[in-house]
């Protein structure tokens, strides 16, 4: 397993395995291979770190709940639009 100078030096398959690694979709042997690669490839490590940040932000965003007042305003506006276009 050699060092990579840029993401261009890593195959698309290698990059795809980073996502599988994050998803927990690899065998024990493949997990070891990806971990070893990350120890030697700064660019893949940066890609991995960026994906971790993105996943964290998305997860946090998906846990936020809109206030009931906003939901009510949206539903009211939908009803108004339906009446305006003759569907209500």
Rosetta blueprint (number, residue, H / E / L):
1 X L
2 X L
3 X L
4 X L
5 X L
6 X L
7 X H
8 X H
9 X H
10 X L
11 X L
12 X H
13 X H
14 X H
15 X H
16 X H
17 X H
18 X H
19 X H
20 X H
21 X H
22 X H
23 X H
24 X L
25 X L
26 X L
27 X L
28 X H
29 X H
30 X H
31 X H
32 X H
33 X H
34 X H
35 X H
36 X H
37 X H
38 X H
39 X H
40 X H
41 X L
42 X H
43 X H
44 X H
45 X H
46 X H
47 X H
48 X H
49 X H
50 X H
51 X H
52 X H
53 X H
54 X H
55 X H
56 X H
57 X H
58 X H
59 X H
60 X H
61 X H
62 X H
63 X H
64 X L
65 X L
66 X L
67 X L
68 X H
69 X H
70 X H
71 X H
72 X H
73 X H
74 X H
75 X H
76 X H
77 X H
78 X H
79 X H
80 X H
81 X H
82 X H
83 X H
84 X H
85 X L
86 X L
87 X L
88 X L
